[in-house]
Amino acid sequence: MNRLRTIPTRRLYAVVAAVAVLAAGGGIAQAALSGNDTPERKPLDRAVYDAAKAPDVAGISARIEFTNGLIPGGALPPGAASPLATGAEGRLWMTNDGRFRVELQSDAGDAQITADGEHLTIYDSASKTVYRAAMPAGEKAKPEPSEEPTLAGIRRGLDNLARSWTLSGAQPTNTGGQPSYTVRIAPKDDGGLLGAAELAWDAANGTPLRAAVYAQGQAEPVLEIEATDISYGPVAASDVSTEPPAGARVVDIDPPVPAGHDGRGEPVRARGVEQVQRKLDFQLAAPDELAGLPRRDVRLVSQGDELGALVIYGEGLGAIAVFQQKAGSDRGPVAPGGLELPQVNIDGATGTELATALGTLVTFERAGVQYTVVGSVPPVAAENAARGLR
């Protein structure tokens, strides 16, 4: 996404950022293909350029159907799993400045995903848990209105992206009843277990409408959202904001727990092994290398008054993340609560393992600390990483 940030305007940012979000492993959706009304065929650079130059829309509202094919059916307890794990129908609202809310409804409860420009928040009513992370500073920056995209600039950005990714052309399609263009992107090198991703945007106004994520060797997407009944118009601020109910458990990633202040008096977040260790009341496990991957980042994680750590090894889609905090009932930041998972031995400690088409999650406890290892890697790599935590 950074490679294309030099190409200004909100429209181009929305189209190309959505492609890059898929490449990074986040924000995953697919809308339905329906009808026969498709746009004229164009080269990819021209289709993106026209999307960037299209008039702004006041907002987006749509019905959606989210399908999750990652988690094995036998691992889901009947009537108890989150709609984030099982899939569900719901609604989407998005304002013209990029704030959005996704609401999913199921018999087991609702789930909501919101972004307000400052934070990305996920609320899962099944576990009564809120997951919250600050959005990177670059995501909040808006381009200057006077800046205009150029076809040459878009070509340079796509050429840079094509160094690491294989890009298809802009395929004329119809998404949610809207004429659209679809592009397919696949990693050239280490993409973890990711095979490819697809994104479609409205041919008339450049709004991202369709996306899909495919695992290696699979022809059907493993995660998808189908958008229908799409309408454009003003969206009220109340439609893209929500407050979790009182008593919900809150998990903050990289919380504002200050490690000091900068020259302007602003708090500095605790980062790195030494700063994070000083905030913890347990011994942090953060070796320089894990499963052959170098340590890249160490951050705080907070859950109410309790602090833990997030350690990242490697880069891109092949990275491995390790969550750590004091052991306790239902306190892991990404614990697969309610799932019936197979057990795995981690050097004498009994853990659980969730293996999916896109990655593996291993949890275990040792010496009063709970560890969660997750990455877009096969089970053997996640298990080796877990065994290397000393």
Secondary structure as the mmCIF struct_conf table of DSSP 4:
data_model
#
loop_
_struct_conf.conf_type_id
_struct_conf.id
_struct_conf.beg_label_comp_id
_struct_conf.beg_label_asym_id
_struct_conf.beg_label_seq_id
_struct_conf.end_label_comp_id
_struct_conf.end_label_asym_id
_struct_conf.end_label_seq_id
HELX_RH_3T_P HELX_RH_3T_P1 ASN A 2 LEU A 4
TURN_TY1_P TURN_TY1_P1 ARG A 5 THR A 6
BEND BEND1 ILE A 7 ILE A 7
BEND BEND2 THR A 9 THR A 9
HELX_RH_AL_P HELX_RH_AL_P1 ARG A 10 ALA A 24
TURN_TY1_P TURN_TY1_P2 GLY A 25 GLY A 25
HELX_LH_PP_P HELX_LH_PP_P1 ALA A 31 ALA A 32
STRN STRN1 LEU A 33 LEU A 33
BEND BEND3 GLY A 35 ASN A 36
HELX_LH_PP_P HELX_LH_PP_P2 PRO A 39 ARG A 41
STRN STRN2 LYS A 42 LYS A 42
HELX_RH_AL_P HELX_RH_AL_P2 LEU A 44 LYS A 53
BEND BEND4 ALA A 54 ALA A 54
HELX_LH_PP_P HELX_LH_PP_P3 PRO A 55 VAL A 57
BEND BEND5 ALA A 58 ALA A 58
STRN STRN3 GLY A 59 ASN A 68
BEND BEND6 LEU A 70 ILE A 71
HELX_RH_3T_P HELX_RH_3T_P2 GLY A 73 ALA A 75
BEND BEND7 LEU A 76 LEU A 76
HELX_LH_PP_P HELX_LH_PP_P4 PRO A 77 PRO A 77
TURN_TY1_P TURN_TY1_P3 PRO A 78 ALA A 80
BEND BEND8 ALA A 81 ALA A 81
HELX_RH_AL_P HELX_RH_AL_P3 PRO A 83 THR A 86
STRN STRN4 ALA A 88 THR A 95
TURN_TY1_P TURN_TY1_P4 ASN A 96 ASP A 97
BEND BEND9 GLY A 98 GLY A 98
STRN STRN5 PHE A 100 SER A 106
TURN_TY1_P TURN_TY1_P5 ASP A 107 ALA A 108
STRN STRN6 GLY A 109 ALA A 115
BEND BEND10 GLY A 117 GLU A 118
STRN STRN7 HIS A 119 ASP A 124
TURN_TY1_P TURN_TY1_P6 SER A 125 LYS A 128
STRN STRN8 THR A 129 ALA A 134
HELX_LH_PP_P HELX_LH_PP_P5 MET A 135 PRO A 136
HELX_RH_AL_P HELX_RH_AL_P4 ALA A 137 LYS A 140
TURN_TY1_P TURN_TY1_P7 PRO A 145 SER A 146
HELX_RH_AL_P HELX_RH_AL_P5 LEU A 151 LEU A 161
TURN_TY1_P TURN_TY1_P8 ALA A 162 SER A 164
STRN STRN9 TRP A 165 LEU A 167
STRN STRN10 ALA A 170 ALA A 170
STRN STRN11 GLN A 171 THR A 175
TURN_TY1_P TURN_TY1_P9 GLY A 176 GLY A 177
STRN STRN12 GLN A 178 PRO A 187
BEND BEND11 LYS A 188 ASP A 189
TURN_TY1_P TURN_TY1_P10 GLY A 192 LEU A 193
STRN STRN13 LEU A 194 ASP A 202
TURN_TY1_P TURN_TY1_P11 ALA A 203 ASN A 205
STRN STRN14 PRO A 208 ALA A 215
TURN_TY1_P TURN_TY1_P12 GLN A 216 GLY A 217
BEND BEND12 ALA A 219 GLU A 220
BEND BEND13 VAL A 222 VAL A 222
STRN STRN15 LEU A 223 TYR A 232
BEND BEND14 GLY A 233 GLY A 233
HELX_RH_3T_P HELX_RH_3T_P3 ALA A 237 VAL A 240
HELX_LH_PP_P HELX_LH_PP_P6 PRO A 244 PRO A 245
TURN_TY1_P TURN_TY1_P13 ALA A 246 GLY A 247
STRN STRN16 ARG A 249 ILE A 253
BEND BEND15 ASP A 254 ASP A 254
STRN STRN17 PRO A 258 HIS A 261
TURN_TY1_P TURN_TY1_P14 GLY A 263 ARG A 264
BEND BEND16 GLY A 265 GLY A 265
HELX_LH_PP_P HELX_LH_PP_P7 GLU A 266 GLU A 266
STRN STRN18 PRO A 267 ARG A 269
HELX_LH_PP_P HELX_LH_PP_P8 ALA A 270 ALA A 270
STRN STRN19 ARG A 271 ARG A 271
HELX_RH_AL_P HELX_RH_AL_P6 GLY A 272 LYS A 279
BEND BEND17 ASP A 281 PHE A 282
BEND BEND18 ASP A 288 ASP A 288
STRN STRN20 GLU A 289 LEU A 290
TURN_TY1_P TURN_TY1_P15 ALA A 291 GLY A 292
STRN STRN21 LEU A 293 GLN A 303
TURN_TY1_P TURN_TY1_P16 GLY A 304 ASP A 305
STRN STRN22 GLU A 306 TYR A 313
BEND BEND19 GLY A 314 GLU A 315
HELX_RH_3T_P HELX_RH_3T_P4 GLY A 316 GLY A 318
STRN STRN23 ILE A 320 LYS A 326
TURN_TY1_P TURN_TY1_P17 SER A 329 ASP A 330
TURN_TY1_P TURN_TY1_P18 PRO A 333 VAL A 334
TURN_TY1_P TURN_TY1_P19 GLY A 337 GLY A 338
STRN STRN24 GLN A 343 ILE A 346
TURN_TY1_P TURN_TY1_P20 ASP A 347 GLY A 348
STRN STRN25 ALA A 349 ALA A 355
BEND BEND20 ALA A 357 LEU A 358
STRN STRN26 THR A 360 ARG A 366
TURN_TY1_P TURN_TY1_P21 ALA A 367 GLY A 368
STRN STRN27 VAL A 369 GLY A 375
BEND BEND21 SER A 376 VAL A 377
HELX_RH_AL_P HELX_RH_AL_P7 PRO A 379 ARG A 387
TURN_TY1_P TURN_TY1_P22 GLY A 388 GLY A 388
#
